[in-house]
């Protein structure tokens, strides 16, 4: 879900260990136009990668339900990483909210290049775009 002018985190479980990953790229698009391109090699990208096991072991209070969901969904994925992506208000403002609900879909694509120069591309991930009652950066 993307609410315009918000600062959401998107979380993905990847079937790679951190030390196998060379670079991760995320592309957010709407209507066939790429709006946001983030690379893990850019320190200001808002991308955080951690071993899934470490994240589960070190979860802070209040994340129990979220952690349980991750454990349930990642069963058998011991060699996995958690990819967290943070979007800024300015980035979410790039999406357009249409009166026609069918147009309020963004596509996320995750590209991973491993240390052996193999590149893996996710299937398109659809997320819904919502407009807020107040436009503008807070």
C-alpha positions as CSV (number, residue, x, y, z in Angstrom):
1,X,0.0,0.0,0.0
2,X,1.2,3.5,-0.8
3,X,-0.6,6.5,0.6
4,X,0.6,9.7,-1.1
5,X,2.6,12.1,1.1
6,X,3.3,9.3,3.7
7,X,6.6,7.6,4.6
8,X,5.9,3.9,4.3
9,X,8.2,0.9,4.8
10,X,7.9,-2.0,2.4
11,X,9.2,-5.4,3.6
12,X,10.2,-8.3,1.4
13,X,11.8,-11.7,2.2
14,X,14.5,-12.6,-0.3
15,X,15.9,-16.1,-0.8
16,X,19.5,-14.9,-0.5
17,X,21.9,-14.4,2.4
18,X,23.4,-11.0,2.7
19,X,26.9,-12.1,1.9
20,X,25.6,-13.5,-1.5
21,X,24.2,-10.1,-2.6
22,X,26.2,-7.6,-4.6
23,X,23.5,-5.0,-5.2
24,X,19.7,-4.7,-5.0
25,X,17.6,-2.4,-7.1
26,X,14.0,-1.6,-6.7
27,X,11.9,0.1,-9.3
28,X,8.5,1.6,-8.5
29,X,6.3,2.4,-11.5
30,X,2.8,3.5,-12.3
31,X,1.1,3.5,-15.7
32,X,4.2,2.1,-17.4
33,X,6.4,5.0,-16.1
34,X,9.3,4.4,-13.7
35,X,8.9,6.9,-10.9
36,X,11.4,5.7,-8.2
37,X,14.6,3.8,-8.7
38,X,16.5,2.8,-5.6
39,X,19.8,0.9,-5.4
40,X,21.4,-0.6,-2.3
41,X,24.8,0.8,-3.4
42,X,23.4,4.3,-2.8
43,X,23.7,5.1,1.0
44,X,20.6,7.4,0.9
45,X,18.4,4.9,-0.8
46,X,16.4,4.0,2.3
47,X,17.2,0.3,1.7
48,X,18.0,-1.9,4.7
49,X,19.1,-5.5,4.3
50,X,19.4,-7.9,7.2
51,X,19.5,-11.7,7.7
52,X,15.9,-12.8,8.4
53,X,17.1,-14.9,11.4
54,X,18.8,-11.8,12.9
55,X,15.8,-9.7,12.4
56,X,13.5,-12.3,14.1
57,X,16.0,-12.7,17.0
58,X,16.4,-9.0,17.6
59,X,12.9,-7.8,17.0
60,X,11.8,-4.9,19.3
61,X,8.7,-5.1,21.4
62,X,5.5,-4.5,19.5
63,X,6.7,-6.4,16.4
64,X,5.6,-9.8,17.6
65,X,2.6,-10.1,15.2
66,X,4.7,-9.0,12.3
67,X,7.5,-11.3,13.2
68,X,5.1,-14.2,13.6
69,X,3.8,-13.5,10.0
70,X,7.4,-13.5,8.7
71,X,8.2,-16.8,10.4
72,X,5.0,-18.4,9.1
73,X,5.6,-17.1,5.5
74,X,9.3,-17.9,5.5
75,X,9.2,-21.5,6.8
76,X,12.0,-23.4,5.1
77,X,13.8,-20.3,4.1
78,X,16.7,-20.3,6.5
79,X,19.0,-18.8,3.9
80,X,16.9,-15.6,3.6
81,X,17.3,-11.9,4.0
82,X,14.8,-9.2,5.0
83,X,14.7,-6.3,2.6
84,X,13.2,-3.1,4.0
85,X,12.6,-0.1,1.8
86,X,11.7,3.3,3.1
87,X,9.9,5.9,0.9
88,X,9.9,9.6,1.6
89,X,6.9,11.9,1.4
90,X,8.4,13.4,-1.8
91,X,8.7,9.9,-3.3
92,X,5.1,8.9,-2.5
93,X,4.0,12.3,-3.9
94,X,5.2,11.1,-7.3
95,X,2.3,8.7,-7.6
96,X,-1.0,9.9,-9.0
97,X,-4.3,9.1,-7.4
98,X,-7.0,8.7,-10.0
99,X,-10.8,8.7,-9.5
100,X,-10.8,5.4,-11.5
101,X,-9.7,2.8,-9.0
102,X,-8.1,0.5,-11.6
103,X,-5.5,3.1,-12.3
104,X,-4.4,3.3,-8.6
105,X,-1.9,0.5,-8.9
106,X,1.8,0.8,-8.6
107,X,4.2,-2.0,-9.7
108,X,7.4,-2.8,-7.7
109,X,10.1,-4.8,-9.3
110,X,13.1,-6.2,-7.3
111,X,16.3,-6.9,-9.0
112,X,19.1,-8.7,-7.2
113,X,22.7,-9.2,-8.5
114,X,24.7,-11.8,-6.6
115,X,28.4,-12.0,-6.2
116,X,28.6,-14.4,-9.1
117,X,27.1,-11.8,-11.5
118,X,23.8,-13.6,-11.7
119,X,20.8,-11.3,-11.9
120,X,17.4,-12.3,-10.5
121,X,14.2,-10.3,-11.2
122,X,11.0,-10.6,-9.2
123,X,7.6,-11.0,-10.7
124,X,5.8,-7.7,-10.7
125,X,4.5,-6.8,-7.3
126,X,1.2,-4.8,-7.3
127,X,0.5,-2.3,-4.6
128,X,-2.5,-0.1,-4.2
129,X,-2.2,3.7,-4.2
130,X,-4.4,5.8,-1.9
131,X,-4.8,9.6,-1.8
132,X,-4.8,11.4,1.5
133,X,-7.3,14.0,2.6
134,X,-4.5,16.6,2.7
135,X,-2.1,17.1,-0.2
136,X,1.5,18.3,0.5
137,X,4.6,17.5,2.5
138,X,4.2,17.9,6.3
